[in-house]
Amino acid sequence: MNRRDFLRSGAAAALAMSAGSGFVGADQSKPLIWSELLHLGQNMWGDTPRAYTPPQKSLSLDVALWNELTEKMSKAGLNMIVIDLGEGVRYESHPELAIEGSWSGDRLREELTRLRSLGLEPIPKLNFSSCHDTWLGNYSHMLSTPEYYKVCADLIEEVCALFDGPRFFHLGYDEENYENQATYDYIVVRRGELWWHDFLFFCDEVTKCNSRPWIWADYALDHEEEFMERTPKSVVLSNWYYGTNFGPDCKVVQFFKKFDDAGFDQIPCGSNWSNDTNFRLMVNYCNEMISKEHLLGYLHAPWFFTTPEKRQKLFDSVDQVEEMIRS
């Protein structure tokens, strides 16, 4: 049986279930997820040199630092790594997306084997938000066209095969609004039924591969009622918040409880992007506000590339997760 056939088989579904995906409700026999987001690719946040980040033409990943960091994660007790792939992989289905230094599929598989040997469950992430899809190259200018849907479906299927049927697949899908693209030369914001069509398309493509969709949940902040009613409960939500105000006046924070009340499984996300106390405050808050039934674990997203100048921030991020694991 080849990889594509396996992903669409009952065997893959059984494997996903045994891995604890469920599909709804935390499996109490599985340990709480303690995960870190790291970036293989980095063409995410901009479309021109005048925008937030110029597209990179070669991979700047420091492999020695990556290895050191992942080994530290293992020793600290983390059990999952979410890998933002982007243009960091030379996809067989669409090699035109690669840049200099992109990893081959075989190189990625070797790394996934190493990560698993460290006790880190590797989870793929491809961000399909129109705000963070520079990695898609020319296809980022073709949203919601037949060619776009085909390319995205090809990539999801190939990545699922590379990861041997991952328990989750992070689709990104955050910040798709005008405010976050104000510096871009090319602005695309899906709205209304088109947003829902495309969002559910991505969820379906992941589900076809017997994986579970995982998204950033900030769309709910401005579309609360509709989001709660139309988002499938199979979708794992990461409500992300990087501040220190966990009071009743913080709109984002209130959604941890709202999502729980609505019956969604959650992996709350914190960061040391702007301060060093957020993650501790968030974990303590969410442990009280989210039921054990729907709290799958936690994600830390430092939002720094794995390059030498960011070494301390990256190591600090792991230390902050370890603090909460040991607490």
Backbone bond lengths (Angstrom), bond angles and torsions (degrees), N, CA, C in turn:
res aa  C-N    CA-C-N  psi(-1)  N-CA   C-N-CA  omega(-1)  CA-C   N-CA-C  phi
1 M - - - 1.468 - - 1.535 109.25 -
2 N 1.344 117.24 125.46 1.453 118.59 179.28 1.528 110.71 -79.38
3 R 1.352 116.04 172.76 1.459 120.55 -173.96 1.524 111.65 -62.56
4 R 1.299 117.64 -40.78 1.468 120.12 -177.57 1.525 110.56 -64.41
5 D 1.347 115.60 -44.11 1.464 118.91 179.29 1.521 110.66 -65.57
6 F 1.338 116.37 -38.21 1.465 119.82 179.41 1.523 111.18 -60.56
7 L 1.336 116.45 -43.93 1.458 120.25 -175.76 1.522 111.88 -62.81
8 R 1.304 117.00 -28.42 1.463 119.99 -177.90 1.538 111.79 -99.29
9 S 1.336 115.46 9.84 1.460 119.18 -176.15 1.509 112.28 -95.94
10 G 1.312 115.24 165.04 1.455 120.50 174.33 1.508 111.40 -63.66
11 A 1.349 118.22 -28.41 1.464 121.21 179.24 1.514 110.69 -62.25
12 A 1.325 116.22 -41.07 1.459 119.25 179.42 1.518 110.67 -66.84
13 A 1.327 117.16 -38.90 1.462 120.08 178.29 1.513 110.75 -62.98
14 A 1.340 116.28 -40.97 1.458 119.85 178.96 1.515 110.86 -64.35
15 L 1.347 116.16 -39.00 1.460 120.01 178.62 1.518 110.57 -64.55
16 A 1.336 116.76 -42.35 1.460 120.17 179.09 1.515 110.91 -62.14
17 M 1.330 116.10 -41.63 1.455 119.44 179.51 1.509 111.24 -65.17
18 S 1.345 116.97 -41.34 1.459 119.73 -179.23 1.507 111.41 -68.62
19 A 1.353 116.09 -24.97 1.466 119.96 177.92 1.511 111.69 -77.29
20 G 1.334 116.88 -9.93 1.457 119.93 172.92 1.504 115.35 105.07
21 S 1.354 118.16 11.46 1.460 118.85 -178.09 1.520 111.28 -67.69
22 G 1.272 116.88 -33.71 1.485 121.11 171.45 1.489 113.77 89.60
23 F 1.039 117.14 -83.23 1.420 164.55 78.40 1.519 113.37 -142.47
24 V 1.290 122.33 -26.68 1.458 120.64 176.36 1.520 108.57 -132.61
25 G 1.311 116.08 131.68 1.455 120.72 179.67 1.513 111.47 98.45
26 A 1.321 116.10 133.59 1.458 120.46 -179.44 1.524 110.22 -67.45
27 D 1.334 116.12 137.48 1.457 121.77 175.00 1.528 107.34 -83.09
28 Q 1.325 116.65 109.59 1.456 120.80 -173.73 1.527 112.23 -68.60
29 S 1.343 117.33 -13.25 1.459 119.46 177.05 1.517 111.80 -81.43
30 K 1.329 117.56 -11.27 1.452 122.41 -179.35 1.528 109.91 -98.92
31 P 1.338 117.02 145.54 1.468 119.15 179.06 1.523 111.44 -67.09
32 L 1.306 116.05 153.87 1.458 121.83 175.07 1.529 108.86 -60.40
33 I 1.315 115.60 138.42 1.466 120.63 179.23 1.529 110.04 -75.15
34 W 1.319 115.17 129.48 1.464 122.41 170.76 1.519 106.18 -124.58
35 S 1.320 116.84 105.98 1.458 120.20 -168.22 1.526 112.53 -128.22
36 E 1.319 113.96 158.30 1.463 122.56 179.03 1.517 108.02 -129.27
37 L 1.339 116.23 139.01 1.460 121.83 175.36 1.525 109.36 -94.81
38 L 1.326 116.07 123.53 1.463 121.66 174.26 1.527 109.20 -124.32
39 H 1.327 115.53 155.18 1.460 120.93 -174.45 1.520 111.03 -110.26
40 L 1.329 115.16 123.64 1.460 120.36 169.42 1.524 108.60 -87.29
41 G 1.331 116.39 -54.09 1.460 120.72 171.95 1.513 110.76 -88.28
42 Q 1.320 116.72 168.64 1.456 118.80 -179.36 1.525 113.83 -143.74
43 N 1.329 117.80 7.58 1.466 119.81 176.49 1.518 109.43 -87.59
44 M 1.311 115.40 81.54 1.456 120.92 -173.29 1.526 113.08 -123.43
45 W 1.327 117.46 -39.74 1.456 120.87 -160.86 1.518 112.93 -119.49
46 G 1.302 117.32 59.69 1.457 118.79 175.52 1.508 111.41 159.92
47 D 1.321 117.01 164.83 1.460 118.61 -179.57 1.515 113.87 -130.96
48 T 1.333 119.74 -10.89 1.459 121.93 -179.93 1.523 109.09 -147.08
49 P 1.331 118.11 165.74 1.473 119.53 175.63 1.522 113.16 -60.52
50 R 1.345 117.40 -18.39 1.462 119.23 179.51 1.521 110.96 -89.01
51 A 1.329 115.94 -8.36 1.458 119.91 -179.19 1.526 109.96 -90.07
52 Y 1.308 115.90 -166.62 1.462 121.30 -171.19 1.513 112.76 -63.68
53 T 1.336 117.76 -46.69 1.452 121.43 -179.33 1.521 109.83 -138.28
54 P 1.344 119.24 120.16 1.463 119.76 175.35 1.521 110.62 -64.23
55 P 1.320 118.68 140.29 1.461 120.14 176.02 1.524 111.75 -58.13
56 Q 1.330 115.99 136.46 1.453 121.23 -179.71 1.525 109.80 -87.58
57 K 1.327 115.92 143.39 1.455 120.97 -178.48 1.523 112.82 -100.28
58 S 1.332 117.04 -9.55 1.458 120.58 176.52 1.522 108.91 -144.81
59 L 1.314 115.72 149.68 1.452 121.70 -177.20 1.530 109.63 -72.05
60 S 1.338 116.26 128.30 1.464 120.20 -176.76 1.524 112.68 -104.81
61 L 1.328 117.10 11.39 1.455 121.74 -179.11 1.522 111.30 -58.64
62 D 1.339 116.32 130.47 1.453 121.99 173.49 1.532 107.38 -91.44
63 V 1.324 116.89 103.55 1.465 121.07 -172.69 1.517 111.64 -65.01
64 A 1.334 117.35 -39.25 1.463 120.06 179.67 1.523 110.37 -62.05
65 L 1.336 116.70 -41.99 1.459 120.79 178.13 1.527 110.34 -67.33
66 W 1.318 117.35 -41.32 1.469 122.27 176.54 1.531 110.03 -55.73
67 N 1.332 116.12 -47.63 1.461 119.88 -179.17 1.529 111.57 -63.84
68 E 1.325 115.41 -43.95 1.465 119.95 179.73 1.534 110.84 -63.04
69 L 1.311 115.09 -41.30 1.459 120.49 -177.98 1.531 111.17 -67.09
70 T 1.321 117.33 -44.03 1.464 119.86 -179.43 1.527 111.16 -68.29
71 E 1.327 117.31 -34.36 1.466 119.68 175.19 1.526 110.56 -65.17
72 K 1.309 116.07 -38.26 1.468 120.49 176.30 1.528 110.54 -64.13
73 M 1.325 116.43 -40.99 1.463 120.62 177.80 1.526 110.46 -58.28
74 S 1.312 116.39 -44.30 1.462 121.08 -179.90 1.522 110.96 -61.98
75 K 1.309 116.93 -48.06 1.468 120.85 -179.06 1.527 111.83 -65.46
76 A 1.325 116.59 -28.44 1.459 121.19 -179.17 1.523 112.36 -78.18
77 G 1.330 117.35 -11.27 1.458 120.38 178.02 1.509 114.79 101.00
78 L 1.331 118.48 3.70 1.464 119.71 175.67 1.523 108.67 -66.79
79 N 1.325 116.55 150.59 1.467 119.79 -177.75 1.522 113.81 -128.03
80 M 1.333 117.21 7.71 1.463 120.36 178.86 1.515 109.92 -150.04
81 I 1.332 115.63 144.60 1.462 122.26 172.60 1.527 108.26 -128.64
82 V 1.324 116.42 127.41 1.464 122.55 176.63 1.524 106.65 -99.98
83 I 1.316 116.52 120.26 1.461 121.81 -173.97 1.518 110.00 -106.30
84 D 1.332 116.57 114.16 1.458 122.21 176.41 1.528 106.67 -79.25
85 L 1.326 116.55 102.95 1.461 121.48 -169.36 1.522 112.94 -78.20
86 G 1.327 116.76 -51.06 1.461 120.45 -178.92 1.511 112.35 49.71
87 E 1.330 114.80 -134.28 1.460 121.55 -179.86 1.527 112.06 -85.00
88 G 1.338 116.62 9.20 1.464 120.23 -177.61 1.510 114.10 -74.33
89 V 1.335 118.02 -6.05 1.466 122.58 179.30 1.525 109.27 -120.23
90 R 1.327 115.63 140.04 1.465 120.29 172.72 1.534 106.94 -89.79
91 Y 1.324 115.36 94.72 1.452 120.74 -175.38 1.523 110.16 -72.67
92 E 1.323 116.40 132.99 1.464 120.05 178.83 1.522 111.11 -63.74
93 S 1.334 116.15 -34.92 1.464 119.50 -178.76 1.527 112.24 -73.11
94 H 1.324 117.08 -27.65 1.468 120.86 -178.18 1.526 110.45 -147.09
95 P 1.340 116.81 71.03 1.470 120.83 -179.40 1.518 113.37 -64.26
96 E 1.327 116.40 -15.81 1.467 119.92 179.94 1.524 112.50 -65.49
97 L 1.319 118.34 -14.34 1.468 121.72 -179.82 1.525 112.49 -83.82
98 A 1.321 117.03 -12.12 1.460 120.83 -174.76 1.526 111.54 -73.31
99 I 1.328 115.26 155.14 1.449 122.56 171.47 1.528 107.29 -121.91
100 E 1.318 116.88 177.59 1.461 120.13 179.10 1.530 110.05 -60.32
101 G 1.315 116.24 126.02 1.459 120.20 178.26 1.517 114.52 94.63
102 S 1.334 119.19 -5.77 1.463 120.56 177.61 1.523 109.86 -56.88
103 W 1.320 116.17 139.99 1.460 120.74 -177.73 1.526 111.09 -75.59
104 S 1.307 115.71 142.15 1.459 120.09 171.83 1.524 109.06 -72.78
105 G 1.333 115.72 165.53 1.451 119.08 176.59 1.517 111.62 -59.85
106 D 1.330 117.41 -39.80 1.469 120.65 179.46 1.523 111.10 -64.68
107 R 1.337 116.42 -39.83 1.474 119.16 178.34 1.524 110.40 -64.12
108 L 1.322 116.97 -40.29 1.464 120.11 178.42 1.524 110.45 -64.56
109 R 1.325 117.42 -43.08 1.465 119.91 179.98 1.526 111.22 -61.17
110 E 1.326 116.50 -39.13 1.469 119.96 176.71 1.523 110.69 -59.60
111 E 1.326 115.59 -42.03 1.464 119.51 -179.34 1.518 111.31 -68.97
112 L 1.314 117.37 -39.09 1.460 120.35 178.26 1.528 110.91 -62.53
113 T 1.320 116.78 -37.92 1.465 120.75 176.29 1.519 110.68 -63.10
114 R 1.335 116.62 -43.26 1.467 120.20 178.69 1.521 110.98 -63.13
115 L 1.329 117.06 -43.61 1.461 120.86 -179.74 1.530 110.88 -62.29
116 R 1.314 116.47 -42.88 1.472 119.36 178.46 1.522 111.10 -62.90
117 S 1.333 116.98 -35.57 1.464 119.92 178.79 1.526 111.22 -66.17
118 L 1.321 116.80 -21.50 1.465 121.94 177.01 1.523 112.02 -87.67
119 G 1.313 116.57 -1.14 1.462 120.15 -177.87 1.507 113.60 84.28
120 L 1.339 117.38 16.91 1.461 122.56 179.91 1.526 109.45 -104.63
121 E 1.309 116.50 118.50 1.457 121.44 177.73 1.526 108.85 -79.35
122 P 1.327 118.82 115.68 1.467 120.29 -177.69 1.531 111.87 -83.12
123 I 1.322 115.03 131.00 1.461 122.79 179.92 1.524 108.77 -122.80
124 P 1.341 118.49 129.74 1.463 120.15 -179.66 1.522 112.37 -80.70
125 K 1.328 114.59 150.28 1.465 121.21 173.44 1.523 108.71 -136.28
126 L 1.317 115.60 126.86 1.460 123.07 169.30 1.522 106.18 -129.17
127 N 1.316 117.05 121.27 1.466 119.30 -176.16 1.524 109.99 -89.31
128 F 1.334 115.58 116.29 1.460 121.33 -179.65 1.526 112.54 -101.38
129 S 1.322 117.49 13.42 1.459 119.83 170.46 1.520 109.33 -65.90
130 S 1.323 117.03 140.34 1.466 119.95 178.18 1.520 111.76 -66.14
131 C 1.315 116.81 -13.01 1.463 121.67 179.54 1.528 112.04 -86.19
132 H 1.349 116.80 -18.78 1.467 120.58 -171.76 1.521 112.13 -134.59
133 D 1.323 117.03 39.42 1.467 118.73 -175.10 1.522 112.91 -121.87
134 T 1.336 117.32 30.41 1.464 119.89 176.57 1.514 111.09 -57.42
135 W 1.330 116.56 -29.34 1.464 122.02 179.45 1.528 112.20 -60.08
136 L 1.341 117.52 -21.39 1.465 121.31 -179.99 1.527 113.15 -79.36
137 G 1.335 117.41 0.26 1.457 120.27 177.15 1.517 112.03 58.87
138 N 1.327 116.25 -135.26 1.463 120.48 -177.73 1.521 112.89 -62.68
139 Y 1.326 116.89 -24.46 1.470 119.41 -179.30 1.531 112.23 -69.09
140 S 1.328 116.33 -19.39 1.461 119.24 176.43 1.518 111.57 -68.88
141 H 1.338 116.59 -12.45 1.464 121.85 175.55 1.528 111.64 -101.60
142 M 1.335 116.33 13.61 1.468 120.82 -177.83 1.520 111.95 -125.23
143 L 1.309 118.80 26.34 1.453 121.05 -174.03 1.525 112.14 -52.74
144 S 1.328 114.80 140.00 1.463 123.33 172.72 1.519 113.46 65.10
145 T 1.323 116.24 25.45 1.459 121.28 173.52 1.526 108.54 -106.05
146 P 1.335 118.34 161.58 1.466 120.11 178.13 1.527 112.69 -55.29
147 E 1.327 117.76 -40.73 1.469 119.90 -179.86 1.524 111.07 -65.05
148 Y 1.320 116.53 -40.61 1.464 121.63 178.54 1.526 110.53 -60.32
149 Y 1.321 117.50 -48.20 1.465 120.49 -179.16 1.526 110.87 -60.56
150 K 1.334 116.85 -40.33 1.461 119.92 -179.13 1.523 110.94 -65.52
151 V 1.325 116.50 -46.30 1.462 120.27 -179.49 1.528 110.46 -60.62
152 C 1.309 116.80 -46.87 1.468 120.63 -177.93 1.527 111.14 -64.07
153 A 1.324 116.94 -40.37 1.464 120.18 178.03 1.523 110.52 -64.86
154 D 1.335 116.37 -41.94 1.469 120.48 177.26 1.526 111.11 -58.05
155 L 1.325 116.26 -45.60 1.462 120.98 -176.33 1.527 111.59 -66.71
156 I 1.325 116.53 -42.59 1.470 119.64 179.47 1.527 109.84 -62.53
157 E 1.321 116.76 -44.94 1.460 119.66 -179.70 1.524 111.23 -63.71
158 E 1.333 117.37 -43.13 1.462 120.12 -179.41 1.527 111.66 -65.58
159 V 1.321 116.43 -42.47 1.462 119.72 -179.86 1.526 110.53 -65.60
160 C 1.314 117.49 -41.34 1.468 119.91 176.76 1.526 110.99 -58.79
161 A 1.331 116.21 -38.52 1.460 120.00 178.09 1.526 110.89 -68.26
162 L 1.320 117.14 -42.77 1.466 121.00 178.96 1.529 111.43 -59.47
163 F 1.330 115.85 -36.31 1.465 121.40 -178.44 1.535 112.19 -91.61
164 D 1.343 116.63 8.27 1.467 122.05 177.59 1.524 112.92 56.03
165 G 1.320 116.18 44.03 1.458 120.27 177.61 1.514 112.43 74.44
166 P 1.345 118.06 70.14 1.469 120.87 -176.62 1.526 112.34 -67.25
167 R 1.322 115.74 150.25 1.465 120.34 179.63 1.526 110.64 -62.23
168 F 1.327 117.26 -39.52 1.465 123.22 178.85 1.522 109.32 -128.93
169 F 1.332 115.65 159.87 1.465 122.54 172.84 1.524 106.23 -137.13
170 H 1.332 116.66 113.62 1.464 120.61 -178.26 1.527 109.26 -83.43
171 L 1.344 115.25 122.60 1.464 122.27 -176.62 1.525 113.38 -99.40
172 G 1.336 117.32 2.02 1.459 118.97 -177.13 1.514 110.80 67.13
173 Y 1.348 115.35 -112.72 1.468 123.49 173.69 1.526 112.87 73.56
174 D 1.318 117.08 34.50 1.457 121.86 179.98 1.529 111.64 -105.87
175 E 1.322 115.16 161.27 1.472 124.28 166.55 1.526 114.74 55.78
176 E 1.328 117.36 27.43 1.465 118.92 179.54 1.522 109.40 -82.22
177 N 1.323 115.33 82.29 1.461 121.73 178.37 1.523 108.90 -150.96
178 Y 1.308 115.34 172.40 1.469 119.16 -177.27 1.521 111.55 -66.63
179 E 1.331 116.86 -40.23 1.469 120.53 -174.40 1.525 111.66 -56.82
180 N 1.313 117.13 -38.35 1.463 120.36 -177.48 1.523 113.29 -84.04
181 Q 1.331 117.09 -2.70 1.463 120.45 176.53 1.528 111.83 -119.91
182 A 1.311 115.95 15.60 1.466 120.24 -173.16 1.523 113.04 -59.76
183 T 1.354 117.77 -26.88 1.470 119.91 179.78 1.522 112.42 -92.46
184 Y 1.345 117.30 -3.43 1.455 120.38 -175.85 1.525 111.24 -78.10
185 D 1.337 116.87 151.33 1.459 121.17 171.77 1.522 111.56 -80.98
186 Y 1.318 116.62 -26.32 1.465 122.26 -178.43 1.517 107.80 -123.18
187 I 1.330 116.60 112.28 1.459 122.05 -174.70 1.528 109.21 -113.09
188 V 1.337 115.92 127.14 1.461 121.73 177.07 1.521 108.33 -133.68
189 V 1.317 116.54 125.87 1.465 121.56 177.17 1.527 107.52 -133.38
190 R 1.329 115.82 113.39 1.465 119.27 174.85 1.527 108.99 -77.08
191 R 1.311 115.81 140.07 1.462 120.53 -177.88 1.527 109.94 -134.51
192 G 1.324 115.06 164.19 1.456 120.86 171.14 1.514 113.49 54.15
193 E 1.333 115.95 -135.62 1.464 121.21 -175.51 1.520 112.75 -66.06
194 L 1.335 117.24 -28.44 1.468 118.56 177.84 1.517 110.47 -67.24
195 W 1.319 117.88 -41.02 1.474 120.03 176.78 1.520 109.54 -57.62
196 W 1.333 116.56 -47.34 1.455 120.52 -177.75 1.522 111.82 -66.81
197 H 1.316 116.97 -39.99 1.464 120.22 178.30 1.515 110.63 -58.29
198 D 1.334 116.35 -49.35 1.462 119.70 -176.31 1.527 111.50 -70.43
199 F 1.316 116.92 -41.40 1.461 120.25 178.49 1.524 110.90 -58.88
200 L 1.320 116.92 -47.55 1.457 120.49 -179.02 1.526 111.69 -70.27
201 F 1.336 116.95 -28.77 1.467 120.73 173.13 1.520 110.23 -59.41
202 F 1.331 116.49 -48.78 1.464 120.00 -179.57 1.528 111.21 -63.71
203 C 1.303 116.55 -42.26 1.468 119.88 178.21 1.525 110.49 -60.34
204 D 1.334 116.77 -42.20 1.463 120.95 -179.77 1.527 111.19 -64.62
205 E 1.340 117.05 -41.29 1.461 119.72 -179.27 1.525 110.95 -63.50
206 V 1.317 116.97 -39.28 1.457 120.39 177.00 1.523 110.69 -66.30
207 T 1.319 116.36 -43.99 1.458 121.06 -178.21 1.527 111.37 -64.17
208 K 1.332 117.06 -34.68 1.469 120.67 176.69 1.518 111.38 -58.03
209 C 1.300 116.53 -30.14 1.463 121.94 -179.92 1.522 111.97 -90.45
210 N 1.339 115.96 13.03 1.462 122.13 178.80 1.525 112.63 59.37
211 S 1.321 115.08 32.34 1.453 121.86 172.07 1.528 107.95 -112.55
212 R 1.303 117.12 173.73 1.464 120.63 -174.77 1.534 110.29 -117.54
213 P 1.331 118.76 125.08 1.468 121.25 -179.08 1.530 111.52 -64.46
214 W 1.333 114.63 141.26 1.465 122.76 179.98 1.525 105.96 -136.60
215 I 1.331 117.81 130.38 1.469 120.00 -176.23 1.526 110.95 -137.62
216 W 1.334 114.90 159.99 1.463 121.90 162.91 1.523 106.36 -72.57
217 A 1.317 117.72 135.79 1.472 121.08 -168.18 1.525 114.28 -102.74
218 D 1.326 118.44 19.34 1.459 118.67 -172.63 1.530 113.83 -71.61
219 Y 1.338 118.71 -14.48 1.468 119.90 176.04 1.527 111.06 -59.12
220 A 1.322 116.12 -28.54 1.471 120.55 -178.07 1.525 112.43 -66.79
221 L 1.318 117.87 -24.28 1.456 120.27 -175.51 1.521 112.07 -60.26
222 D 1.334 116.69 -35.41 1.465 120.80 -178.73 1.524 113.02 -108.46
223 H 1.349 116.83 -0.70 1.471 121.23 -179.10 1.523 108.62 -139.99
224 E 1.306 116.30 49.54 1.466 120.86 -168.26 1.527 113.13 -58.87
225 E 1.311 117.91 -56.16 1.456 120.25 -174.21 1.521 111.65 -61.81
226 E 1.329 115.79 -45.52 1.461 120.58 -179.10 1.527 111.13 -64.94
227 F 1.329 116.49 -42.18 1.463 120.87 -179.70 1.523 111.02 -61.53
228 M 1.313 116.51 -45.76 1.463 120.76 -178.56 1.526 111.55 -63.46
229 E 1.326 116.99 -35.27 1.460 121.05 -176.07 1.531 112.79 -80.87
230 R 1.339 117.43 -33.91 1.462 119.83 -168.42 1.525 114.60 -105.31
231 T 1.322 117.71 -17.75 1.460 119.15 -179.24 1.526 109.85 -77.17
232 P 1.328 118.23 125.57 1.469 120.02 178.95 1.531 111.12 -61.24
233 K 1.323 115.78 143.19 1.461 120.26 179.46 1.521 111.96 -69.61
234 S 1.317 117.32 -11.90 1.464 120.24 175.51 1.523 111.88 -71.84
235 V 1.343 117.79 -16.18 1.465 121.78 -178.32 1.528 109.47 -80.87
236 V 1.320 115.75 126.67 1.467 121.36 175.85 1.525 108.65 -83.92
237 L 1.329 116.62 133.56 1.457 121.76 -176.38 1.525 111.27 -106.93
238 S 1.322 115.18 134.27 1.460 121.06 167.94 1.522 107.89 -113.54
239 N 1.325 115.06 100.51 1.464 120.16 170.50 1.521 105.72 -77.79
240 W 1.331 117.02 116.61 1.463 119.45 -175.69 1.523 110.59 -103.94
241 Y 1.315 114.28 136.37 1.465 120.55 -179.97 1.522 107.48 -151.61
242 Y 1.339 116.47 127.93 1.457 120.97 -172.52 1.525 113.38 -117.17
243 G 1.334 116.30 9.19 1.454 120.83 -179.51 1.515 112.48 -92.67
244 T 1.323 115.23 -166.44 1.469 121.20 -177.35 1.530 113.02 -121.88
245 N 1.328 117.53 0.58 1.461 121.18 -179.79 1.525 109.77 -92.26
246 F 1.321 116.35 103.58 1.452 120.85 178.69 1.532 110.67 -107.73
247 G 1.316 114.54 31.50 1.449 121.11 179.56 1.516 112.19 -89.53
248 P 1.330 117.43 174.04 1.471 122.21 -177.01 1.525 113.65 -68.09
249 D 1.334 117.65 -11.98 1.459 120.31 -179.59 1.525 112.69 -89.61
250 C 1.336 117.59 -0.49 1.468 120.73 178.88 1.519 109.60 -95.08
251 K 1.328 116.71 110.83 1.461 122.35 -175.02 1.525 112.14 -60.48
252 V 1.331 116.58 -44.94 1.466 119.55 -177.30 1.519 111.03 -61.21
253 V 1.322 116.46 -45.47 1.457 121.86 -177.15 1.525 111.59 -60.10
254 Q 1.324 117.15 -35.38 1.463 119.87 -178.02 1.528 112.78 -64.68
255 F 1.335 116.59 -19.23 1.456 119.31 -178.67 1.525 113.17 -75.60
256 F 1.311 118.82 -17.60 1.466 118.24 174.25 1.529 109.82 -58.62
257 K 1.324 116.22 -46.11 1.464 121.17 179.62 1.534 111.00 -72.84
258 K 1.330 116.69 -38.37 1.468 119.86 -179.01 1.530 111.17 -63.05
259 F 1.330 116.80 -43.06 1.461 119.72 178.60 1.527 110.80 -64.83
260 D 1.320 116.67 -38.08 1.458 119.90 178.61 1.530 110.71 -64.76
261 D 1.304 115.92 -45.52 1.470 120.21 179.36 1.534 111.52 -61.07
262 A 1.341 115.88 -31.54 1.465 120.50 -179.20 1.530 112.35 -82.47
263 G 1.331 116.97 -7.07 1.455 120.08 174.94 1.514 116.03 91.70
264 F 1.342 117.80 20.92 1.462 120.70 179.38 1.530 111.14 -91.62
265 D 1.311 116.42 142.00 1.454 121.56 170.06 1.523 108.71 -76.00
266 Q 1.341 116.04 141.41 1.460 119.95 -174.57 1.528 112.75 -132.04
267 I 1.330 114.35 147.77 1.463 123.20 166.43 1.529 105.27 -129.13
268 P 1.345 118.10 86.89 1.462 120.86 -178.19 1.531 111.28 -57.49
269 C 1.332 115.04 146.81 1.472 120.41 -176.75 1.520 111.03 -122.36
270 G 1.318 115.40 127.81 1.457 122.75 173.85 1.519 110.31 -120.29
271 S 1.336 116.40 -178.29 1.464 120.24 -174.57 1.516 111.29 -161.14
272 N 1.323 115.41 158.68 1.463 121.16 169.54 1.525 110.55 -107.41
273 W 1.326 115.25 24.89 1.469 120.79 178.90 1.525 111.40 -58.58
274 S 1.323 117.28 -44.40 1.463 120.09 -173.73 1.524 114.11 -118.24
275 N 1.331 117.86 -12.27 1.465 120.73 178.55 1.523 109.11 -161.95
276 D 1.319 116.26 169.89 1.462 121.18 -176.64 1.524 113.25 -108.35
277 T 1.323 117.68 12.50 1.463 120.28 -178.59 1.532 113.23 -115.98
278 N 1.329 116.78 -11.09 1.470 120.31 -174.77 1.519 112.94 -56.38
279 F 1.332 117.40 -49.25 1.460 119.27 -171.75 1.522 111.85 -63.61
280 R 1.311 116.82 -42.19 1.464 120.12 178.44 1.519 110.49 -62.60
281 L 1.332 117.04 -45.43 1.459 120.82 179.73 1.521 111.22 -63.36
282 M 1.335 116.69 -40.77 1.460 120.24 -177.84 1.521 111.48 -66.54
283 V 1.324 117.28 -45.67 1.461 120.33 -179.34 1.527 110.55 -61.73
284 N 1.308 116.35 -45.27 1.467 119.39 179.41 1.522 111.57 -61.86
285 Y 1.325 116.29 -39.71 1.462 121.01 179.79 1.529 110.62 -67.92
286 C 1.316 116.73 -49.11 1.462 120.47 -175.26 1.528 112.34 -69.24
287 N 1.315 117.10 -30.31 1.465 119.28 175.72 1.528 111.13 -60.03
288 E 1.319 115.97 -28.59 1.467 120.65 179.54 1.529 112.17 -88.81
289 M 1.326 117.10 -32.53 1.457 121.04 -170.51 1.522 114.85 -95.60
290 I 1.327 118.09 -21.88 1.463 121.26 -176.93 1.521 109.03 -108.87
291 S 1.313 116.07 131.95 1.461 120.50 -178.85 1.525 110.44 -67.70
292 K 1.324 116.50 152.07 1.462 121.25 177.38 1.521 110.85 -61.06
293 E 1.319 116.07 -27.47 1.459 120.32 179.87 1.512 112.14 -62.32
294 H 1.326 117.02 -32.19 1.469 120.36 -173.27 1.525 114.15 -118.03
295 L 1.319 118.58 1.30 1.457 120.84 177.49 1.525 108.65 -93.63
296 L 1.328 116.32 103.71 1.464 120.55 -179.40 1.520 111.92 -81.32
297 G 1.323 117.26 -29.00 1.463 120.61 -178.10 1.506 110.73 157.33
298 Y 1.341 115.13 -157.97 1.464 120.93 -175.27 1.525 110.97 -135.04
299 L 1.324 113.48 151.08 1.463 121.63 177.31 1.522 108.92 -125.17
300 H 1.334 115.87 135.02 1.462 120.98 173.04 1.524 107.85 -111.51
301 A 1.330 116.79 128.74 1.465 122.13 -177.43 1.532 109.27 -123.82
302 P 1.332 118.03 95.74 1.470 119.07 -178.74 1.526 113.69 -69.19
303 W 1.344 117.67 -25.15 1.464 122.94 -179.71 1.526 112.90 61.30
304 F 1.323 114.44 35.42 1.462 120.96 172.53 1.519 108.00 -123.58
305 F 1.340 116.44 138.23 1.453 119.92 178.14 1.526 110.18 -70.84
306 T 1.326 115.69 156.75 1.461 121.14 -177.67 1.518 109.04 -82.34
307 T 1.327 114.38 76.20 1.459 122.94 179.90 1.525 108.96 -131.98
308 P 1.337 118.48 153.52 1.463 121.85 -171.26 1.519 115.14 -53.38
309 E 1.328 118.64 -36.78 1.464 120.06 -176.28 1.530 112.04 -69.18
310 K 1.331 117.45 -15.68 1.466 121.03 179.55 1.529 112.03 -105.46
311 R 1.307 116.72 11.34 1.460 121.53 -174.96 1.532 112.38 -53.63
312 Q 1.328 117.44 -49.16 1.462 119.48 -174.81 1.520 111.93 -66.13
313 K 1.339 116.95 -40.83 1.467 119.67 179.42 1.529 110.48 -63.64
314 L 1.321 116.87 -38.50 1.456 120.65 179.75 1.531 111.05 -67.62
315 F 1.322 116.03 -43.01 1.461 119.12 179.35 1.528 110.51 -68.18
316 D 1.320 116.40 -37.24 1.473 119.76 176.31 1.526 110.63 -60.78
317 S 1.327 116.88 -38.38 1.463 119.95 -178.29 1.522 110.58 -62.53
318 V 1.323 117.40 -40.46 1.461 120.63 178.54 1.532 110.36 -67.60
319 D 1.323 116.05 -39.53 1.465 119.80 177.91 1.531 111.16 -59.71
320 Q 1.334 116.07 -37.75 1.465 119.67 -178.86 1.530 111.58 -68.63
321 V 1.323 116.53 -35.46 1.466 119.21 175.94 1.527 109.75 -69.61
322 E 1.325 116.36 -43.17 1.467 119.89 -179.97 1.526 111.17 -59.90
323 E 1.326 117.14 -38.99 1.464 120.62 178.12 1.518 111.39 -54.84
324 M 1.343 116.37 -42.03 1.455 119.78 -177.08 1.529 111.75 -79.41
325 I 1.318 117.22 -29.92 1.463 119.58 175.57 1.522 110.11 -64.58
326 R 1.332 115.53 -40.06 1.480 120.82 -176.29 1.515 112.35 -82.15
327 S 1.326 117.73 -13.47 1.474 119.62 -173.76 1.520 112.42 -75.29
